[in-house]
Amino acid sequence: MKATYPPFDMVLFGGTGDLVIRKLLPALYHLHRGNKLPEGRIVCLGRSQPDTATYLEKIRPQVEDYLGTFFALDIWEAFTQRIDFLQLDVENPGDFQSLGKLLDKHPGRARIFYLSTSPDLFAGVCQNIAAAKLNLGNSRVVLEKPLGHDLDSSNQINDTVGAYFTEQQIYRIDHYLGKEPVQNLLALRFGNTFLEPLWRREWISDVQITVTEQVGVESRAAFYDHTGALRDMVQNHLLQLLCIVAMEPPASINADAVRDEKLKVLRSLKPLDQEGLLTKVVRGQYRAGAAEGKPADGYQDEPGVAPHSRTETFVALKTEISSWRWAGVPFYLRTGKRMSERLAEIVVNFRKVPHSIFGRQPMTPNRLVIRLQPNESVRLHLMAKQPGDQMRLRPVFLDLDFKEVFESRSPEAYERLLMDVIRGDLSLFVRRDEQIAAWKWVEPILEAWESNPEGPKPYTAGTWGPAASSALLSRDGLCWHEEA
């Protein structure tokens, strides 16, 4: 049965770009295919001049390749009846009048403006939307990261967008928050009682959050060389995942109740002093090596990267949260390109048993591993008796594999988030004060790197990063999950 949410018009700025073709349109196709998408139109905008039929013919091979076995010609043809293509120059106010005429064919619909463009264009786009009187009371604007390169530039973008849209109309998207295992972490923590007494400093040794990629910068070199891993991944994705792990139980699942608790975590992060910036943060840059069995160039040899670039492609850091629940528990964050594996996971390591009654048998501490990609799962590592007439222990695990347990296909993050925008649910979107708190914590690291002549530490493509990353944990008598 089709969802009964009010009809909508979704306007995708950057309609010929990679994000729209590889992520947004496939996500909307899946929602249409599952009969979950309410009545509505999708308007793709671009500066090129094809009509709708030419646009759909051009993008179909790319969308089909991304959808794989889920692509069905009859479903695609039905889905594309929703799509219009409109030529629009975001810097030409007159073009927005043409967009208005198209939207006015169905007055009263919720209008969703998805800004899949460079953040430099956000201000002008929102100004032109307002000038053409397209921003109605039920309009929403979706902003893709990065929102600026530091706190000042982030505030400038938010101030400008905020001049035309209220905070309740602004959806700052972080697609990691839409991933099913992240949602299941909320369910695991706040839908069950057994973990709550253990989810604190007395029982947890450390928390590790890792998001790594095997690919290099690919076609994003011009963007990435001015951004780096800290801005691209840590300031948003990894800190948001940290908030989900560490936040107190919200009063409800209401958007602001959840975001209030996340904000408390961000404001409780211990600032890194000068000594901490040297000993608790590692930055690296990949050199030539191998990836997926093939030779891989070093970062400075990638097309579009500046010679002798000091941009980091790897970050590992240690932080702590100043609160009664988490005081003294280290949180280790790690992200990088051209790494050994494509991996996104949260590892919660529990403390050792205070006294073993099993003699000198090795005792592996309990561990909860929430895998976000590539294979979504939740795994609890335990000790159990090995079958036999002697009391011999061995590590085992309880495993929740999403593909095995749930018959239905696990939706992609953008499917969940696009439906939340259509529903008008802000729970999984970043509020401005969260963003400010994250930038305030990250900025001293950026400033220290600017003044440090040493530059990033080299690591070979296809490895787990610089040796200093392992040393970061070994100083505390710990190791990364894959090294255990």
C-alpha positions in Angstrom: 0.0 0.0 0.0 1.4 3.4 -1.0 2.3 5.9 1.7 -0.3 8.4 2.5 2.0 11.4 3.0 1.1 14.6 1.2 2.3 15.0 -2.4 5.6 16.7 -3.0 7.8 18.4 -5.6 11.5 17.6 -5.2 13.9 19.9 -7.1 17.4 18.4 -7.6 19.9 21.2 -8.2 23.0 19.6 -9.9 20.8 17.2 -11.8 23.6 16.1 -14.1 26.1 15.6 -11.2 27.4 12.4 -9.7 25.4 12.5 -6.5 22.0 12.8 -8.2 22.8 10.1 -10.8 24.5 7.6 -8.5 22.7 8.2 -5.2 19.6 10.3 -5.2 17.8 9.0 -8.3 18.6 5.3 -7.5 17.3 5.9 -3.9 14.0 7.5 -5.3 13.7 4.6 -7.7 13.9 2.1 -4.9 11.2 4.0 -2.9 9.0 4.0 -6.0 9.7 0.3 -6.6 8.7 -0.5 -3.1 5.5 1.6 -3.4 6.7 3.9 -0.6 7.0 7.1 -2.5 4.0 9.4 -2.2 2.5 11.2 -5.2 5.0 13.7 -6.5 7.3 15.1 -9.2 11.1 15.1 -9.4 12.6 18.1 -11.2 16.2 17.7 -12.2 18.1 20.9 -13.0 21.2 21.4 -15.0 23.0 23.9 -17.2 23.0 21.6 -20.3 20.2 21.9 -22.8 18.7 18.5 -23.4 15.0 17.9 -23.0 13.6 15.4 -20.5 13.7 12.5 -22.9 17.3 13.2 -23.8 18.3 13.6 -20.2 16.8 10.3 -19.2 18.3 8.5 -22.1 21.8 9.9 -21.1 21.6 9.0 -17.4 19.9 5.6 -17.7 23.1 3.5 -18.3 24.7 5.0 -15.2 21.7 4.6 -13.0 21.2 1.0 -14.3 24.8 0.2 -13.5 24.4 1.4 -10.0 21.1 -0.4 -9.4 22.4 -3.7 -10.8 19.9 -6.5 -10.5 17.3 -4.2 -9.0 16.9 -2.4 -12.3 13.7 -3.4 -14.2 12.8 -1.6 -17.4 9.1 -1.5 -16.7 9.6 0.0 -13.2 12.2 2.5 -14.6 9.8 3.6 -17.3 7.0 4.1 -14.7 9.4 5.9 -12.3 10.6 8.3 -15.0 7.0 9.5 -15.6 7.7 11.5 -12.4 10.8 13.2 -13.7 11.2 16.5 -15.6 14.4 18.0 -16.7 14.7 21.8 -16.8 17.7 23.8 -18.0 18.6 26.3 -15.2 21.6 28.5 -14.5 21.7 28.9 -10.7 23.3 32.3 -11.2 20.5 33.6 -13.5 17.5 34.8 -11.5 15.3 34.7 -14.6 15.7 30.9 -14.9 14.0 30.5 -11.5 10.8 32.1 -12.9 10.7 29.1 -15.3 11.1 26.8 -12.4 8.2 28.6 -10.6 5.9 28.1 -13.6 6.6 24.4 -13.5 6.0 24.1 -9.7 2.8 26.2 -9.9 1.1 23.5 -11.9 0.5 21.7 -8.6 0.0 24.4 -5.9 0.0 23.4 -2.3 2.5 20.6 -2.6 5.5 20.4 -0.3 8.5 21.8 -2.1 11.9 20.2 -1.5 14.9 22.0 -2.8 17.9 19.6 -2.7 21.2 21.6 -3.2 23.5 19.0 -4.7 25.9 21.7 -5.8 29.1 23.3 -4.5 28.4 25.1 -1.2 29.7 28.3 -2.8 26.4 28.4 -4.7 24.1 27.8 -1.7 23.7 31.5 -0.9 22.9 32.5 -4.5 20.5 29.6 -5.0 18.5 30.4 -1.8 18.4 34.1 -2.7 17.0 33.3 -6.2 14.5 30.9 -4.7 13.3 33.6 -2.4 13.3 36.3 -5.1 11.1 34.1 -7.3 8.7 33.5 -4.3 9.2 29.8 -4.5 9.8 29.3 -0.8 6.4 28.6 0.6 5.5 27.7 4.2 5.9 24.0 3.5 9.1 24.3 1.6 12.3 22.6 2.7 16.0 23.0 1.6 18.5 20.1 1.8 22.2 21.0 2.2 24.9 18.6 1.3 28.3 18.8 3.0 30.8 20.4 3.3 29.2 23.5 4.8 32.3 25.6 4.7 35.9 24.9 5.4 36.0 26.4 8.9 33.7 27.9 11.5 33.6 31.3 9.9 32.8 30.1 6.4 30.2 27.6 7.8 28.5 30.5 9.7 28.5 32.6 6.6 26.7 29.9 4.6 24.2 29.2 7.4 23.5 32.9 7.9 22.7 33.3 4.2 20.5 30.3 4.0 18.9 31.2 7.3 17.9 34.6 5.8 15.5 32.8 3.5 14.7 29.5 5.3 13.9 29.0 9.0 15.9 26.4 11.0 12.9 24.1 10.8 13.1 24.2 7.0 16.8 23.4 6.8 17.9 19.8 6.4 21.7 19.4 6.7 22.3 15.9 5.5 24.8 13.4 6.9 24.1 10.2 5.1 25.9 8.1 7.7 23.0 8.9 10.1 20.6 7.2 7.7 22.4 3.8 7.7 20.4 0.9 9.1 23.1 -0.2 11.7 23.2 3.4 13.1 19.4 3.2 13.5 19.8 -0.2 15.1 22.3 1.2 17.5 19.6 3.6 18.8 17.2 0.6 19.0 19.9 -1.5 20.7 20.7 1.1 23.3 17.3 2.6 24.0 14.9 -0.4 23.2 16.6 -2.8 25.6 17.6 -2.7 29.2 20.5 -5.1 29.4 23.1 -2.8 27.9 22.2 0.4 29.8 23.9 -0.5 33.1 27.1 -1.5 31.2 27.1 1.5 28.9 29.4 3.6 31.0 33.0 4.2 32.2 32.9 1.4 34.8 32.5 -1.3 32.2 33.7 0.1 28.9 37.5 0.2 28.2 37.5 2.2 24.9 35.5 2.9 21.8 36.8 2.8 18.3 35.1 4.4 15.3 36.6 3.6 11.9 35.5 4.7 8.4 38.0 3.7 5.7 38.0 3.5 1.9 40.1 1.5 -0.6 39.7 4.1 -3.3 41.8 7.2 -3.7 40.5 10.7 -4.5 39.3 9.6 -8.0 37.5 12.5 -9.8 37.3 14.6 -6.6 41.0 15.7 -6.5 40.2 19.4 -7.1 37.7 19.4 -4.2 39.6 17.0 -1.9 43.0 18.8 -2.1 41.4 21.9 -0.5 39.5 19.8 2.0 41.3 16.8 3.4 40.1 13.9 5.6 39.6 16.0 8.8 37.0 18.3 7.2 35.6 15.7 4.8 35.0 12.9 7.3 35.9 13.7 11.0 34.1 17.0 11.4 30.8 15.5 10.3 30.5 11.8 9.9 32.7 10.5 12.6 31.7 13.0 15.2 28.0 12.3 14.5 28.6 8.6 15.0 30.4 9.4 18.3 27.4 11.3 19.4 25.0 8.4 18.7 27.3 6.1 20.8 27.8 8.5 23.7 24.6 10.5 24.1 22.3 10.2 27.0 18.8 8.7 26.5 16.6 11.4 24.9 13.2 12.0 26.3 11.7 10.9 23.0 12.6 10.2 19.4 11.5 13.7 18.6 14.0 15.5 16.4 15.1 18.2 18.9 15.1 15.8 21.8 17.6 13.6 20.0 19.7 16.5 18.7 19.7 18.2 22.2 21.5 15.1 23.5 24.0 14.9 20.6 24.8 18.6 21.2 25.7 17.9 24.9 28.2 15.3 23.7 29.9 17.7 21.2 30.1 20.4 23.9 31.6 17.8 26.3 34.5 16.8 24.1 37.8 17.6 25.8 39.6 20.4 23.9 43.0 19.3 22.6 45.8 21.4 24.1 49.2 21.9 22.4 50.6 18.7 23.8 47.5 16.8 22.8 47.6 18.1 19.3 51.1 16.5 19.0 50.4 13.2 20.8 46.8 12.5 20.2 46.3 13.3 16.5 47.9 11.5 13.6 47.6 12.7 10.0 48.9 10.8 7.0 49.0 10.8 3.2 49.2 7.7 1.0 52.1 6.9 -1.2 52.3 4.5 -4.1 51.2 1.0 -3.3 48.5 -1.5 -4.2 44.7 -1.4 -3.9 42.4 -4.3 -4.6 45.3 -6.2 -6.2 46.3 -3.4 -8.6 49.1 -0.8 -8.5 47.9 2.5 -7.0 49.5 5.9 -7.4 50.5 8.0 -4.4 48.3 11.0 -3.5 50.7 13.6 -4.9 50.7 11.7 -8.3 46.9 11.8 -8.6 45.6 14.0 -11.5 44.5 17.4 -10.1 46.5 17.2 -6.8 48.9 20.1 -6.3 52.7 19.1 -6.3 54.0 18.6 -2.8 50.5 18.8 -1.4 50.3 18.6 2.4 46.6 17.6 2.4 45.9 14.7 4.7 44.2 11.6 3.4 44.3 9.9 6.8 43.4 11.0 10.3 43.5 9.0 13.6 42.9 10.7 16.9 42.1 10.2 20.5 39.5 12.2 22.4 37.6 12.0 25.7 34.2 13.2 26.9 34.0 15.2 30.1 30.9 13.6 31.7 30.0 11.3 34.5 29.2 8.5 32.1 32.3 8.7 30.0 35.1 10.3 32.0 38.4 8.6 31.4 37.2 6.4 28.4 39.2 7.1 25.3 37.3 7.4 22.0 39.5 6.7 19.0 38.4 8.0 15.6 40.1 6.9 12.3 39.4 7.5 8.6 41.5 7.3 5.5 41.7 6.7 1.7 43.6 3.9 0.0 43.3 1.8 3.0 43.5 -2.0 3.3 39.7 -2.4 3.4 36.5 -0.5 2.7 35.1 -0.5 6.3 32.8 1.5 8.5 32.3 0.2 12.0 31.9 1.1 15.7 33.7 -1.1 18.2 32.9 -0.9 21.9 35.5 -2.8 23.9 34.4 -3.8 27.4 36.8 -4.1 30.4 38.4 -7.4 31.3 36.8 -9.6 34.0 38.1 -8.4 37.4 39.2 -11.9 38.4 39.4 -15.1 36.4 38.4 -18.3 38.0 39.7 -20.3 35.1 43.3 -20.3 35.9 45.8 -19.1 33.2 43.4 -19.5 30.3 43.5 -16.4 28.0 40.4 -14.3 28.5 39.3 -12.1 25.6 37.3 -9.1 26.8 33.8 -8.7 25.5 33.4 -6.6 22.4 30.4 -5.1 20.6 31.0 -4.5 16.9 28.5 -2.5 14.9 29.4 -2.9 11.2 28.0 -0.1 8.9 29.6 -1.3 5.7 30.2 -3.3 3.7 28.1 -6.1 5.4 25.7 -4.5 7.9 25.7 -6.4 11.1 25.9 -6.3 14.9 28.2 -8.8 16.6 28.7 -9.4 20.3 31.9 -11.2 21.2 31.7 -13.5 24.3 33.6 -16.2 26.1 32.0 -19.7 26.2 33.0 -23.2 27.2 34.4 -25.4 24.4 32.6 -28.8 24.2 34.4 -31.5 26.1 35.1 -32.9 29.5 37.3 -30.0 30.6 36.6 -26.4 31.3 38.2 -24.8 28.3 37.1 -21.4 27.1 37.1 -20.0 23.6 35.8 -16.8 22.1 32.5 -17.0 20.3 30.0 -14.4 19.1 26.3 -13.6 18.8 25.7 -12.3 15.3 22.9 -10.2 13.8 23.4 -10.2 10.1 20.8 -8.0 8.5 20.6 -9.9 5.3 19.9 -13.2 7.1 17.5 -12.0 9.7 15.4 -9.6 7.7 13.8 -10.9 4.6 13.4 -7.4 3.0 16.3 -5.6 1.4 18.1 -3.2 3.7 17.4 0.3 2.4 20.3 2.6 1.4 20.9 5.6 3.7 19.6 8.1 1.1 16.3 6.3 0.9 15.7 6.7 4.5 16.8 10.4 4.6 14.9 11.4 1.5 11.7 9.9 3.0 12.4 11.8 6.2 12.6 15.0 4.2 9.3 14.2 2.5 7.8 13.4 5.9 9.2 16.6 7.4 11.2 14.7 10.0 14.4 16.4 11.1 15.6 13.7 13.6 18.5 12.5 11.4 19.6 15.9 10.2 22.2 18.1 11.8 21.1 21.2 13.6 23.1 24.4 13.3 24.3 24.4 16.9 25.6 20.9 16.5 27.6 22.0 13.5 29.1 25.0 15.3 30.1 22.8 18.3 31.8 20.3 15.9 33.7 23.1 14.1 34.9 24.6 17.3 36.4 21.4 18.4 38.1 20.6 15.1 39.5 24.1 14.3 42.5 24.0 16.8 43.7 20.8 14.9 43.5 22.6 11.6 45.3 25.6 13.0 48.1 23.5 14.5 48.6 21.7 11.2 48.9 25.0 9.3 51.8 26.1 11.5 53.5 22.6 11.7 56.2 22.3 9.0 56.3 18.5 9.4 53.3 17.7 7.2 51.4 14.4 7.1 53.1 11.1 7.7 53.4 8.8 4.7 51.7 5.4 4.5 51.7 2.9 1.7 48.4 2.6 -0.3 46.6 -0.7 0.7 47.7 -0.6 4.3 46.0 0.5 7.6 47.8 3.9 7.6 50.9 5.3 9.3 52.6 3.3 12.1 51.9 6.3 14.3 48.2 5.3 14.2 48.9 2.0 16.0 51.3 3.7 18.4 48.4 6.1 19.3 46.6 3.1 20.9 49.6 1.1 22.0 50.7 3.9 24.4 47.4 3.1 26.2 48.0 -0.6 26.1 45.4 -1.0 23.4 45.2 -1.8 19.7 42.9 -1.3 16.8 40.2 -3.9 16.3 41.9 -5.6 13.3 45.1 -5.9 15.2 43.6 -7.7 18.2 
